[in-house]
Amino acid sequence: MAVLTVIRLSDAALIWADRPLGGAISEQLDIALQTLLDEGVSPLVIDLVRVVALDSSVVEVLAQAAEDAGAIDLALHLRLPGGKRYVVRDEAELRHAIAQAYPRAA
């Protein structure tokens, strides 16, 4: 069973997960994000509403993706637990957003 679900709709994409993310999933997430950014999808939504924990390797992948998105004038649209929503374009914004929902991961 896949840990990540990627849904494409025209020029937009959604990455969704519903369990703690860490370890080996970071490589799968990195490949998915880089592929979508290379294709210029917008908006690129990362829905972590049902994810209860992230490890540092996943945060690193998300931070790099935020930097890459900002460099090509795109953004990551984060949906986080507690109804939090953020649009991030660099590592600092990503880490700030993650710290709001996952204080131990940021």
C-alpha positions in Angstrom: 0.0 0.0 0.0 1.4 3.4 -1.0 2.1 5.9 1.7 1.8 8.9 -0.5 -1.0 9.6 -3.0 -0.3 11.9 -5.9 -3.4 13.3 -7.7 -3.1 15.4 -10.9 -5.9 17.7 -12.1 -5.0 19.7 -15.1 -2.0 21.9 -14.1 -2.5 21.3 -10.4 -1.3 18.5 -8.1 -2.1 17.2 -4.7 0.2 15.0 -2.5 -1.7 13.4 0.3 -0.7 11.1 3.2 -2.5 9.8 6.3 0.2 8.3 8.5 3.5 9.4 10.1 6.1 10.2 7.5 9.8 9.4 7.9 12.7 7.3 6.8 12.4 5.7 3.5 9.4 7.8 2.5 11.5 10.9 2.2 13.1 9.5 -1.0 9.6 8.8 -2.5 8.4 12.3 -1.5 11.5 13.9 -3.0 11.0 12.2 -6.3 7.3 13.1 -6.4 8.0 16.7 -5.5 10.9 17.2 -8.0 8.9 15.6 -10.8 5.9 17.9 -10.1 8.1 21.0 -9.8 9.9 20.1 -13.0 6.5 19.9 -14.7 5.6 23.3 -13.3 2.4 22.3 -11.6 0.5 25.0 -9.9 -0.9 24.9 -7.3 1.1 22.1 -5.7 -0.8 21.2 -2.6 0.7 19.0 0.1 -2.0 17.7 2.4 -0.7 16.6 5.7 -3.9 17.1 7.7 -4.0 13.4 8.8 -0.2 13.0 9.3 0.5 12.9 13.0 4.3 13.1 12.8 7.2 14.0 10.4 10.8 13.1 10.8 13.8 15.4 10.0 14.4 13.7 6.6 10.9 14.6 5.4 11.3 18.1 6.7 14.6 18.4 4.7 12.9 17.2 1.5 10.0 19.7 2.0 12.5 22.5 2.7 14.4 21.8 -0.4 11.2 21.6 -2.5 10.1 25.0 -1.1 13.4 26.5 -2.1 13.2 24.9 -5.6 9.6 26.1 -6.0 10.5 29.7 -5.0 13.4 29.7 -7.4 11.0 29.1 -10.3 8.3 31.5 -9.0 6.1 28.7 -7.7 5.1 27.7 -4.1 4.1 24.8 -2.0 0.6 25.0 -0.6 0.6 23.2 2.8 -2.5 21.9 4.6 -1.6 20.9 8.1 -3.4 19.5 11.2 -5.5 21.9 13.1 -6.9 23.7 10.0 -3.6 25.4 9.4 -2.8 26.5 5.8 0.4 28.0 4.5 1.9 29.0 1.1 5.7 28.7 1.3 8.4 29.7 -1.2 11.6 29.0 0.7 13.1 27.0 3.5 12.5 29.5 6.3 8.8 29.8 5.5 8.5 26.0 5.3 10.2 25.4 8.6 8.0 28.1 10.3 4.9 26.4 9.0 6.0 22.9 10.0 6.9 24.2 13.5 3.3 25.3 14.0 1.9 21.7 13.5 5.0 19.5 14.3 7.1 21.4 16.9 9.5 18.4 17.3 10.1 18.0 13.5 11.1 21.6 12.6 
